[in-house]
């Protein structure tokens, strides 16, 4: 895969100009980064990276993550040159409606894109998750180094290293000694506002060395140094590797190279033409791949495919020699298998006594982990509180890559993005856990998980003001509304232990991210007749109903018991009531119109929602004439029983408000 220097240089310059042409035609985008990082990216793809363009999800591949996602024309150009099916017309439609080349790379939209990037450092943090997933998979199936020595290669820029999530994720990567992670730092000293000196003067290399990384410093536009550094990083053991490549943004442009003006705007027709002349290309021709460059790339593609075929043969031999249990485990991991009877199995694990749903959740997920080998994850230093430690799973670290418990430390945002990377790796259903109020730290990660339709599970405990004495800083008010506002996300707030089992079964069978909201305080189990008709997977179901009911009480989570108690009081007062448990708005909205009408018939306009959180959004179900009982202000530090009385979350208070409402 080596070539004459002139042809290789021509190929690198082709990457520069295709990127600049795409941005110019779109009249929008970021040409400077692709032009500056072209040397590193092409060297990596041509000489180092293992891939098979015929099978973008090939198990034996390395992963490539463009964390500096604003430079998306860089990856689109590489995918075009190396046979992933992006045509020249696709490159010409950069940033246009229905284009395969959107403004930032999107997983599932463009073949060969491993992760949706754009928010800076999110790709880098997710790459840490990919590295963890690859280590876990190899260790769990007993893979050998000759087959399972893949790496995750990342290109990041100055912005990535300013963002806090890079600190969190890279600190953890160094602690875990993830030597299958290689990051190229496109160190061009430029951000949107100008020189990075105005905000960013730290020694990034020293910081990463302190994290426990191997750090190399090179000329990021010297191909010989690049190839040597990447080969060193590929073979290196014991630490993740950071290659700091000093680059010039917009390299090749006679008048804009090294300037912030080429970061986020087209070069302009005249400057682009001058750049083509400077690089030895026809100034009047656009979107050109010289014949010798095409030949070089085709030669590389053929070699990559041949290497992939050799790997596949070795993997088939490896698999044939596996013991039956290991072969079953391999298939369960790759398929992320969930038993068909998962709900029945999890219901057997439901505690008989009243308990907090965080406790029953912890018990039930032990059974889930036994049944679903792909279930892995951890908490942000809160396992004793969130009850999410897999007792038979072992701890993931450099002495036990097979461990299923990941200790994230107090790093919520990194945890969320690393979980995204685990889901993208293809052999895990990851979970992550913290107190629900701290989901605020994770919002960007949750949003990206929903955008990518990733199958992962969030276990958020301490789900209301009934956290109690920790006070308003720890009492979630608006978080449920936030979750419900994110497209493609399912939120489930179970009312007791049986609903928790249903929620876990639903989450494990989902095809998108799912949030489980669990209590700190003890809740009684529902009566057997209610458990028998329970259907959390439909989002809402009827708990009890009088004939010719005049009022519907709708509740989620711990407030279901409050609504049931209020209904009893109302019945004693001669009122006819229906009680509905609604653990999930999103699941309910997926049901047929007939089912929704059977639970919340339009004929009954008198409705009250009861939920210990913001009332925002409940109008959807109670209507303009309905009443929402919630809390639209911050809480207070006090025992939960006092808070319930003070804020009106008691059966007596709800019944009193309902009677006043019915007058």
C-alpha positions as CSV (number, residue, x, y, z in Angstrom):
1,X,0.0,0.0,0.0
2,X,3.0,2.3,-0.4
3,X,3.3,4.5,-3.4
4,X,5.6,7.2,-4.9
5,X,5.7,10.4,-3.0
6,X,4.3,12.5,-5.8
7,X,1.2,10.3,-6.2
8,X,0.6,10.2,-2.4
9,X,0.9,14.0,-2.2
10,X,-1.5,14.4,-5.1
11,X,-4.0,12.1,-3.2
12,X,-3.7,14.3,-0.1
13,X,-4.2,17.4,-2.1
14,X,-7.2,15.8,-3.8
15,X,-8.7,15.3,-0.4
16,X,-8.1,19.0,0.4
17,X,-9.7,20.2,-2.8
18,X,-12.7,17.9,-2.8
19,X,-13.5,19.2,0.7
20,X,-13.0,22.8,-0.4
21,X,-15.1,22.2,-3.5
22,X,-18.0,20.7,-1.5
23,X,-18.1,23.6,0.9
24,X,-17.8,26.1,-1.9
25,X,-20.7,24.5,-3.8
26,X,-22.9,24.4,-0.7
27,X,-21.8,28.0,0.2
28,X,-21.7,26.6,3.7
29,X,-19.4,24.5,5.8
30,X,-15.9,24.2,7.2
31,X,-13.1,23.8,4.7
32,X,-10.1,24.7,6.9
33,X,-10.1,21.6,9.1
34,X,-10.3,19.0,6.2
35,X,-7.6,20.9,4.3
36,X,-5.3,20.9,7.3
37,X,-5.9,17.4,8.5
38,X,-5.9,15.8,5.0
39,X,-2.3,14.5,5.4
40,X,-3.1,12.7,8.6
41,X,-6.5,11.4,7.5
42,X,-5.4,10.0,4.2
43,X,-2.2,8.4,5.7
44,X,-4.4,6.8,8.3
45,X,-6.9,5.4,5.9
46,X,-4.5,4.4,3.2
47,X,-1.7,2.8,5.3
48,X,-3.1,1.9,8.7
49,X,-6.8,1.6,9.1
50,X,-8.4,-1.9,8.6
51,X,-11.8,-1.7,6.8
52,X,-13.9,-3.4,4.2
53,X,-16.0,-1.0,2.1
54,X,-18.2,-3.9,1.0
55,X,-19.2,-4.5,4.6
56,X,-19.1,-1.2,6.7
57,X,-20.0,-3.2,9.8
58,X,-17.4,-5.8,9.3
59,X,-16.4,-7.3,12.7
60,X,-12.7,-7.2,12.0
61,X,-12.5,-3.5,11.3
62,X,-10.8,-0.7,13.1
63,X,-13.1,2.2,14.0
64,X,-12.6,5.7,12.7
65,X,-14.2,8.6,14.5
66,X,-14.2,12.2,13.2
67,X,-14.8,13.9,16.5
68,X,-14.2,17.3,14.9
69,X,-17.4,16.7,13.0
70,X,-17.7,20.2,11.6
71,X,-15.0,19.0,9.1
72,X,-17.4,16.4,7.7
73,X,-16.2,16.9,4.1
74,X,-13.1,15.1,5.2
75,X,-14.8,11.8,6.0
76,X,-17.1,12.1,3.1
77,X,-14.1,12.5,0.8
78,X,-12.4,9.5,2.3
79,X,-15.6,7.4,2.0
80,X,-15.8,8.4,-1.6
81,X,-12.2,7.6,-2.4
82,X,-12.2,4.3,-0.6
83,X,-15.3,2.7,-2.0
84,X,-18.1,3.2,0.5
85,X,-20.6,4.1,-2.2
86,X,-20.6,7.9,-1.9
87,X,-20.6,9.2,-5.4
88,X,-19.3,12.4,-6.8
89,X,-22.8,13.6,-7.0
90,X,-23.2,12.9,-3.3
91,X,-20.2,15.1,-2.6
92,X,-21.7,17.8,-4.8
93,X,-24.9,17.7,-2.7
94,X,-23.1,18.4,0.6
95,X,-25.4,20.0,3.1
96,X,-28.4,19.8,0.8
97,X,-31.8,18.3,1.5
98,X,-31.8,14.4,1.5
99,X,-28.1,14.4,0.9
100,X,-25.9,11.5,2.0
101,X,-23.5,14.2,3.1
102,X,-25.2,16.2,5.8
103,X,-23.5,19.1,7.6
104,X,-22.2,16.8,10.3
105,X,-21.6,13.1,10.1
106,X,-24.7,11.0,11.1
107,X,-24.6,7.4,12.1
108,X,-27.1,5.3,10.2
109,X,-27.5,7.9,7.5
110,X,-24.1,7.5,5.7
111,X,-22.4,4.2,5.3
112,X,-19.0,4.1,7.0
113,X,-19.9,6.8,9.6
114,X,-19.4,5.1,13.0
115,X,-21.0,7.7,15.2
116,X,-22.9,11.0,14.9
117,X,-20.6,13.8,15.7
118,X,-20.9,17.6,15.7
119,X,-21.0,18.5,19.4
120,X,-17.3,18.8,20.0
121,X,-15.6,16.0,22.0
122,X,-18.8,13.9,21.9
123,X,-17.2,11.6,19.3
124,X,-14.0,11.4,21.3
125,X,-15.9,10.3,24.4
126,X,-18.0,7.8,22.4
127,X,-14.7,6.4,21.0
128,X,-13.7,5.6,24.6
129,X,-16.9,3.5,24.8
130,X,-16.1,1.7,21.6
131,X,-12.6,0.9,22.9
132,X,-14.2,-0.5,26.1
133,X,-16.7,-2.5,24.1
134,X,-13.9,-4.0,21.9
135,X,-11.9,-4.9,25.0
136,X,-14.9,-6.5,26.7
137,X,-15.9,-8.5,23.7
138,X,-12.4,-10.0,23.1
139,X,-12.0,-10.9,26.8
140,X,-15.5,-12.4,27.1
141,X,-15.2,-14.8,24.2
142,X,-11.5,-15.5,24.8
143,X,-10.3,-13.9,21.5
144,X,-6.7,-14.0,20.5
145,X,-4.5,-11.0,19.7
146,X,-4.0,-12.1,16.1
147,X,-7.8,-11.6,15.5
148,X,-8.9,-9.1,18.0
149,X,-6.3,-6.4,18.0
150,X,-8.5,-3.7,16.4
151,X,-8.1,-0.1,17.4
152,X,-10.3,3.0,17.5
153,X,-8.7,6.0,15.7
154,X,-10.0,9.5,16.4
155,X,-9.4,12.8,14.8
156,X,-10.0,15.7,17.2
157,X,-9.3,19.4,17.2
158,X,-8.8,22.2,19.6
159,X,-12.4,22.5,20.4
160,X,-12.7,18.9,21.5
161,X,-9.9,19.4,24.0
162,X,-11.5,22.5,25.4
163,X,-14.8,20.7,26.1
164,X,-15.2,19.3,29.5
165,X,-16.3,15.9,28.3
166,X,-12.9,15.3,26.8
167,X,-11.4,15.8,30.2
168,X,-13.8,13.3,31.8
169,X,-13.6,10.6,29.1
170,X,-9.9,10.8,28.5
171,X,-9.1,10.7,32.2
172,X,-11.1,7.5,32.5
173,X,-9.5,6.1,29.3
174,X,-6.0,6.7,30.8
175,X,-7.0,5.1,34.1
176,X,-8.3,2.0,32.3
177,X,-5.2,1.8,30.1
178,X,-7.2,1.5,26.9
179,X,-4.3,0.8,24.6
180,X,-6.7,0.2,21.7
181,X,-7.5,3.9,21.5
182,X,-5.5,6.3,19.3
183,X,-6.3,10.0,19.0
184,X,-4.8,12.4,16.5
185,X,-5.0,16.0,17.7
186,X,-5.3,18.3,14.8
187,X,-3.4,21.1,16.6
188,X,-3.9,24.1,14.3
189,X,-4.2,26.8,17.0
190,X,-7.4,28.2,15.4
191,X,-11.0,28.4,16.6
192,X,-14.0,30.4,15.3
193,X,-13.0,33.6,17.1
194,X,-9.4,33.5,16.1
195,X,-6.2,32.2,17.6
196,X,-6.8,29.7,20.4
197,X,-4.3,31.8,22.4
198,X,-7.2,33.9,23.5
199,X,-8.7,31.0,25.5
200,X,-6.5,27.9,25.4
201,X,-2.9,28.1,26.4
202,X,-2.5,24.9,28.4
203,X,-0.1,22.1,27.5
204,X,-2.5,19.4,26.3
205,X,0.2,16.9,26.0
206,X,1.2,17.3,29.6
207,X,-2.4,17.0,30.6
208,X,-2.8,13.7,28.8
209,X,0.5,12.4,30.1
210,X,-0.9,13.1,33.6
211,X,-4.0,11.1,32.6
212,X,-1.7,8.1,31.8
213,X,-1.6,8.4,28.0
214,X,1.4,7.9,25.7
215,X,2.0,11.3,24.0
216,X,3.7,11.9,20.7
217,X,4.4,15.3,19.2
218,X,4.9,15.5,15.4
219,X,4.5,17.7,12.3
220,X,1.0,16.8,11.5
221,X,1.5,17.5,7.8
222,X,4.7,15.5,7.3
223,X,3.6,12.1,5.9
224,X,6.7,10.3,7.0
225,X,6.2,11.4,10.6
226,X,2.5,10.7,10.5
227,X,3.0,7.1,9.2
228,X,5.8,6.5,11.8
229,X,3.6,7.8,14.6
230,X,0.5,5.8,13.5
231,X,2.5,2.6,13.2
232,X,4.0,3.2,16.6
233,X,0.5,3.8,18.1
234,X,-0.9,0.8,16.4
235,X,1.7,-1.5,18.0
236,X,1.8,0.3,21.4
237,X,0.6,-1.6,24.5
238,X,-0.4,-0.4,27.9
239,X,-1.7,3.1,27.3
240,X,-4.0,5.0,25.0
241,X,-1.9,7.1,22.5
242,X,-2.3,10.8,21.7
243,X,-0.6,12.0,18.6
244,X,-0.3,15.8,18.7
245,X,0.1,16.9,15.1
246,X,1.0,20.5,14.5
247,X,-1.0,21.6,11.4
248,X,-1.9,24.7,9.5
249,X,-5.6,25.2,9.0
250,X,-6.6,25.6,5.4
251,X,-3.2,24.3,4.1
252,X,-2.8,24.9,0.4
253,X,-4.7,28.2,0.4
254,X,-2.3,31.0,-0.6
255,X,-4.0,33.7,1.4
256,X,-6.3,32.0,4.0
257,X,-4.1,29.2,5.3
258,X,-3.5,29.6,9.0
259,X,-6.4,32.1,9.4
260,X,-9.7,31.8,11.3
261,X,-11.5,33.0,8.2
262,X,-11.2,29.6,6.6
263,X,-12.5,27.7,9.6
264,X,-16.3,28.1,9.0
265,X,-16.8,29.7,5.6
266,X,-16.1,28.8,2.0
267,X,-12.7,29.9,0.6
268,X,-14.5,31.9,-2.1
269,X,-14.3,31.3,-5.9
270,X,-11.1,33.3,-6.4
271,X,-9.2,31.9,-3.5
272,X,-10.3,28.3,-4.3
273,X,-9.0,28.8,-7.9
274,X,-5.7,30.1,-6.5
275,X,-5.5,27.1,-4.2
276,X,-5.9,24.7,-7.1
277,X,-3.2,26.5,-9.0
278,X,-0.9,26.4,-6.0
279,X,-1.5,22.6,-5.6
280,X,-1.0,21.9,-9.3
281,X,-4.7,21.4,-10.3
282,X,-6.8,23.0,-13.0
283,X,-8.3,26.1,-11.5
284,X,-11.4,25.8,-13.8
285,X,-12.2,22.1,-12.8
286,X,-14.1,21.1,-9.7
287,X,-14.6,17.8,-7.9
288,X,-11.7,16.1,-9.7
289,X,-9.9,12.9,-8.8
290,X,-6.8,12.4,-10.9
291,X,-6.4,9.0,-12.5
292,X,-3.3,8.2,-10.6
293,X,-5.1,9.0,-7.3
294,X,-8.0,6.9,-8.2
295,X,-5.6,4.0,-9.1
296,X,-3.9,4.4,-5.8
297,X,-7.1,4.2,-3.9
298,X,-8.4,1.3,-5.9
299,X,-5.2,-0.6,-5.1
300,X,-5.7,0.1,-1.4
301,X,-9.3,-1.0,-1.6
302,X,-8.3,-4.3,-3.1
303,X,-5.7,-4.9,-0.5
304,X,-8.1,-4.0,2.3
305,X,-10.7,-6.4,0.9
306,X,-8.1,-9.2,0.6
307,X,-7.0,-8.6,4.2
308,X,-10.6,-8.7,5.4
309,X,-11.2,-12.0,3.6
310,X,-8.1,-13.5,5.3
311,X,-9.4,-12.3,8.7
312,X,-12.9,-13.7,8.0
313,X,-11.3,-17.1,7.3
314,X,-9.3,-17.0,10.5
315,X,-12.4,-15.9,12.5
316,X,-14.5,-18.8,11.0
317,X,-11.7,-21.2,12.1
318,X,-11.6,-19.6,15.6
319,X,-15.4,-19.8,16.0
320,X,-15.4,-23.4,14.9
321,X,-13.1,-24.3,17.7
322,X,-15.0,-22.5,20.4
323,X,-16.7,-24.6,23.1
324,X,-20.5,-24.6,22.9
325,X,-20.9,-22.2,25.8
326,X,-18.5,-19.7,24.3
327,X,-20.0,-20.0,20.9
328,X,-23.5,-19.3,22.4
329,X,-22.0,-16.3,24.3
330,X,-20.5,-14.9,21.1
331,X,-23.8,-15.1,19.3
332,X,-25.7,-13.7,22.3
333,X,-23.3,-10.7,22.3
334,X,-23.2,-10.0,18.6
335,X,-27.0,-10.3,18.4
336,X,-27.6,-8.7,21.8
337,X,-30.0,-11.5,22.4
338,X,-33.0,-11.0,24.8
339,X,-35.1,-14.1,25.7
340,X,-38.6,-14.1,24.3
341,X,-40.0,-14.8,27.8
342,X,-38.0,-12.0,29.5
343,X,-41.0,-10.5,31.2
344,X,-42.1,-13.8,32.8
345,X,-38.5,-14.4,33.9
346,X,-38.2,-11.0,35.5
347,X,-41.5,-11.1,37.2
348,X,-40.2,-14.1,39.2
349,X,-37.5,-11.8,40.7
350,X,-40.0,-9.3,42.0
351,X,-39.6,-8.8,45.8
352,X,-42.7,-9.8,47.8
353,X,-42.4,-7.0,50.3
354,X,-42.8,-3.3,49.9
355,X,-39.6,-1.6,48.8
356,X,-38.3,1.3,46.9
357,X,-38.3,0.8,43.2
358,X,-34.5,1.4,43.1
359,X,-34.2,-1.6,45.3
360,X,-36.5,-3.8,43.3
361,X,-34.9,-2.5,40.2
362,X,-31.5,-3.6,41.5
363,X,-32.9,-7.1,42.3
364,X,-34.6,-7.4,38.9
365,X,-31.6,-6.3,36.9
366,X,-29.5,-9.1,38.5
367,X,-31.9,-11.5,36.8
368,X,-31.7,-9.4,33.6
369,X,-27.9,-9.6,33.6
370,X,-28.1,-13.4,34.0
371,X,-30.5,-13.7,31.0
372,X,-28.9,-11.0,28.8
373,X,-25.1,-11.4,28.5
374,X,-24.9,-8.1,26.5
375,X,-26.1,-6.1,29.5
376,X,-23.1,-4.1,30.8
377,X,-22.7,-0.7,32.4
378,X,-22.3,1.2,35.6
379,X,-23.0,4.4,37.6
380,X,-21.4,7.7,38.2
381,X,-19.9,6.6,41.6
382,X,-23.4,5.8,42.9
383,X,-23.8,2.0,42.8
384,X,-24.7,1.7,46.5
385,X,-27.5,4.2,46.0
386,X,-28.8,3.3,42.6
387,X,-28.4,-0.4,43.2
388,X,-27.0,-1.0,39.7
389,X,-23.9,-3.2,40.5
390,X,-24.1,-6.5,38.7
391,X,-23.0,-8.9,41.4
392,X,-21.8,-11.7,39.1
393,X,-20.4,-9.4,36.5
394,X,-16.9,-8.5,37.8
395,X,-15.3,-5.1,37.4
396,X,-14.0,-3.9,34.1
397,X,-10.4,-2.7,34.3
398,X,-7.0,-3.4,32.9
399,X,-6.7,-6.6,34.9
400,X,-10.2,-7.9,33.9
401,X,-11.3,-6.7,30.5
402,X,-14.3,-9.1,30.7
403,X,-15.8,-7.3,33.6
404,X,-19.4,-6.1,33.0
405,X,-19.4,-3.4,35.7
406,X,-17.8,-0.1,34.6
407,X,-16.9,2.3,37.3
408,X,-17.3,5.7,35.7
409,X,-16.4,7.9,38.7
410,X,-18.1,11.2,39.1
411,X,-18.2,11.8,35.3
412,X,-21.9,11.8,34.2
413,X,-21.5,13.4,30.8
414,X,-18.6,11.1,29.9
415,X,-20.6,8.1,31.2
416,X,-23.5,9.0,28.9
417,X,-21.3,9.4,25.8
418,X,-19.2,6.4,26.6
419,X,-22.4,4.4,26.8
420,X,-23.3,5.6,23.4
421,X,-20.0,4.2,22.1
422,X,-20.7,0.9,23.8
423,X,-24.0,0.7,22.0
424,X,-22.3,1.6,18.7
425,X,-19.7,-1.1,19.3
426,X,-22.3,-3.7,18.5
427,X,-22.0,-6.2,21.3
428,X,-23.5,-4.5,24.3
429,X,-26.8,-3.2,25.6
430,X,-25.3,-0.6,27.9
431,X,-26.9,0.9,31.0
432,X,-25.8,4.0,32.9
433,X,-27.0,5.3,36.2
434,X,-27.1,8.3,38.5
435,X,-29.6,10.3,40.5
436,X,-32.3,11.7,38.2
437,X,-31.5,15.3,39.0
438,X,-27.9,14.7,37.7
439,X,-29.3,13.7,34.3
440,X,-28.9,17.4,33.6
441,X,-25.2,16.6,33.2
442,X,-26.1,13.9,30.7
443,X,-28.6,15.8,28.4
444,X,-26.2,16.0,25.4
445,X,-25.5,12.3,25.6
446,X,-29.1,11.3,25.9
447,X,-30.1,13.5,23.0
448,X,-27.3,12.0,20.8
449,X,-28.4,8.5,21.8
450,X,-32.0,9.3,20.7
451,X,-30.8,10.9,17.5
452,X,-28.8,7.7,16.7
453,X,-31.6,5.4,17.8
454,X,-29.2,3.6,20.1
455,X,-30.4,0.7,22.3
456,X,-29.3,1.7,25.8
457,X,-30.9,2.0,29.2
458,X,-30.6,4.8,31.8
459,X,-31.4,4.0,35.4
460,X,-32.2,7.3,37.2
461,X,-33.1,6.9,40.8
462,X,-34.2,9.4,43.5
463,X,-36.9,10.5,41.0
464,X,-38.8,13.2,42.8
465,X,-39.0,15.6,45.7
466,X,-39.3,12.6,47.9
467,X,-35.5,12.4,47.9
468,X,-36.3,14.5,51.0
469,X,-33.5,15.8,53.2
470,X,-31.0,16.4,50.5
471,X,-33.1,19.3,49.4
472,X,-33.9,21.1,46.2
473,X,-30.4,20.6,44.6
474,X,-31.1,16.9,44.6
475,X,-34.9,16.9,44.0
476,X,-35.8,16.6,40.3
477,X,-38.7,18.9,39.3
478,X,-38.4,19.5,35.5
479,X,-36.4,16.5,34.4
480,X,-39.4,14.3,33.5
481,X,-40.6,17.1,31.2
482,X,-37.1,17.3,29.7
483,X,-37.0,13.6,29.0
484,X,-40.5,13.6,27.4
485,X,-39.5,16.5,25.1
486,X,-36.7,14.5,23.5
487,X,-37.8,12.8,20.2
488,X,-37.1,9.0,20.0
489,X,-36.6,8.5,23.8
490,X,-38.9,6.4,26.0
491,X,-39.3,7.3,29.6
492,X,-40.9,4.9,32.1
493,X,-41.7,5.8,35.7
494,X,-43.0,2.6,37.3
495,X,-45.3,2.7,40.3
496,X,-44.0,-0.4,42.2
497,X,-41.9,-3.6,41.8
498,X,-44.1,-5.4,39.3
499,X,-44.2,-2.4,37.1
500,X,-40.4,-2.2,37.4
501,X,-40.1,-5.8,36.0
502,X,-42.4,-4.8,33.1
503,X,-40.3,-1.6,32.6
504,X,-37.0,-3.6,32.5
505,X,-38.5,-6.1,30.0
506,X,-39.7,-3.3,27.8
507,X,-36.3,-1.5,28.0
508,X,-34.4,-4.7,27.1
509,X,-36.6,-5.3,24.0
510,X,-36.6,-1.7,22.9
511,X,-35.0,-0.4,19.7
512,X,-34.2,3.0,21.2
513,X,-32.9,4.5,24.4
514,X,-35.0,4.0,27.5
515,X,-35.0,5.9,30.8
516,X,-36.2,4.1,34.0
517,X,-37.2,6.6,36.8
518,X,-37.0,4.9,40.2
519,X,-37.8,5.9,43.8
520,X,-35.7,6.3,46.9
521,X,-38.8,5.9,49.1
522,X,-40.6,2.6,49.8
523,X,-43.7,1.7,47.8
524,X,-46.2,-1.1,48.4
525,X,-46.8,-3.7,45.7
526,X,-50.1,-3.4,43.8
527,X,-52.9,-5.9,44.5
528,X,-52.8,-9.1,42.6
529,X,-55.9,-8.3,40.5
530,X,-54.1,-5.1,39.2
531,X,-50.8,-7.0,38.6
532,X,-52.8,-9.6,36.5
533,X,-53.9,-6.9,34.1
534,X,-50.8,-4.7,34.2
535,X,-49.4,-3.7,30.8
536,X,-46.6,-1.2,31.1
537,X,-45.5,-1.9,27.6
538,X,-48.6,0.0,26.4
539,X,-47.7,3.0,28.4
540,X,-50.9,3.2,30.4
541,X,-53.6,0.9,31.7
542,X,-56.7,0.9,33.8
543,X,-56.1,0.1,37.5
544,X,-59.7,0.4,38.6
545,X,-62.9,1.7,37.2
546,X,-66.4,2.3,38.4
547,X,-69.3,1.9,36.0
548,X,-70.3,5.3,34.5
549,X,-67.3,7.0,36.0
550,X,-67.3,10.8,36.1
551,X,-63.6,11.4,36.8
552,X,-60.3,9.9,35.6
553,X,-57.3,10.1,37.9
554,X,-54.1,9.6,36.0
555,X,-50.8,9.0,37.9
556,X,-47.3,7.8,37.3
557,X,-44.7,6.3,39.7
558,X,-45.1,6.7,43.4
559,X,-48.2,8.9,43.0
560,X,-50.3,6.0,41.7
561,X,-50.8,4.9,45.3
562,X,-51.8,8.4,46.1
563,X,-54.4,8.4,43.3
564,X,-55.7,5.0,44.4
565,X,-56.2,6.3,48.0
566,X,-57.9,9.4,46.7
567,X,-60.2,7.3,44.6
568,X,-61.3,5.3,47.6
569,X,-62.1,8.6,49.5
570,X,-64.0,9.9,46.5
571,X,-66.0,6.7,46.2
572,X,-67.0,7.0,49.8
573,X,-68.3,10.5,48.9
574,X,-70.4,8.9,46.2
575,X,-68.2,9.8,43.2
576,X,-67.5,7.3,40.4
577,X,-63.9,7.2,39.5
578,X,-61.4,5.5,37.1
579,X,-57.8,5.2,38.1
580,X,-55.1,5.0,35.3
581,X,-51.5,4.2,35.8
582,X,-49.5,6.0,33.1
583,X,-45.8,5.1,33.5
584,X,-44.9,6.1,29.9
585,X,-46.3,8.8,27.7
586,X,-44.2,7.6,24.8
587,X,-45.3,4.0,24.9
588,X,-49.0,5.1,25.3
589,X,-48.7,7.3,22.2
590,X,-47.5,4.3,20.2
591,X,-50.8,2.5,20.8
592,X,-53.8,2.4,18.5
593,X,-56.5,5.0,18.7
594,X,-58.9,2.3,19.9
595,X,-56.6,1.3,22.8
596,X,-56.1,4.9,23.9
597,X,-59.8,5.5,23.8
598,X,-60.4,2.4,25.9
599,X,-58.1,3.9,28.6
600,X,-58.9,7.6,28.4
601,X,-62.3,7.8,26.7
602,X,-63.1,11.2,25.2
603,X,-66.5,11.1,26.8
604,X,-65.0,11.7,30.2
605,X,-63.6,15.3,30.1
606,X,-63.1,15.5,33.9
607,X,-59.5,14.4,34.4
608,X,-56.8,14.9,37.0
609,X,-53.1,14.1,36.7
610,X,-51.0,13.4,39.8
611,X,-47.3,13.5,39.5
612,X,-44.6,14.8,41.8
613,X,-42.9,16.9,39.1
614,X,-43.5,19.7,36.8
615,X,-47.1,19.8,35.4
616,X,-45.7,20.9,32.0
617,X,-47.2,18.8,29.3
618,X,-50.0,17.1,31.2
619,X,-52.6,19.1,29.4
620,X,-52.2,16.6,26.6
621,X,-54.0,14.1,28.7
622,X,-56.2,16.1,31.1
623,X,-57.3,18.6,28.4
624,X,-58.2,22.3,28.8
625,X,-60.8,21.5,31.5
626,X,-58.6,19.2,33.4
627,X,-56.5,19.6,36.6
628,X,-52.8,18.8,37.0
629,X,-51.5,18.3,40.5
630,X,-47.8,18.6,40.5
631,X,-45.0,20.8,41.7
632,X,-44.0,23.8,39.6
633,X,-41.4,25.2,42.0
634,X,-38.3,23.8,43.7
635,X,-38.6,21.7,46.7
636,X,-37.2,21.9,50.2
637,X,-34.9,20.0,52.6
638,X,-37.2,17.9,54.8
639,X,-38.3,14.3,55.4
640,X,-40.3,13.1,52.5
641,X,-43.4,12.5,54.6
642,X,-43.5,16.2,55.5
643,X,-42.9,17.2,51.9
644,X,-45.8,15.1,50.7
645,X,-48.1,16.8,53.2
646,X,-46.8,20.3,52.5
647,X,-47.0,20.0,48.7
648,X,-50.3,18.2,48.6
649,X,-49.2,14.7,47.6
650,X,-51.4,12.7,49.9
651,X,-54.6,10.8,49.2
652,X,-56.6,13.2,51.4
653,X,-55.3,16.3,49.7
654,X,-55.8,14.9,46.2
655,X,-59.4,13.8,47.1
656,X,-60.1,17.3,48.5
657,X,-58.9,19.0,45.3
658,X,-60.9,16.5,43.2
659,X,-64.1,17.2,45.1
660,X,-63.6,20.9,44.6
661,X,-62.8,20.4,40.9
662,X,-66.0,18.3,40.4
663,X,-68.3,21.0,41.9
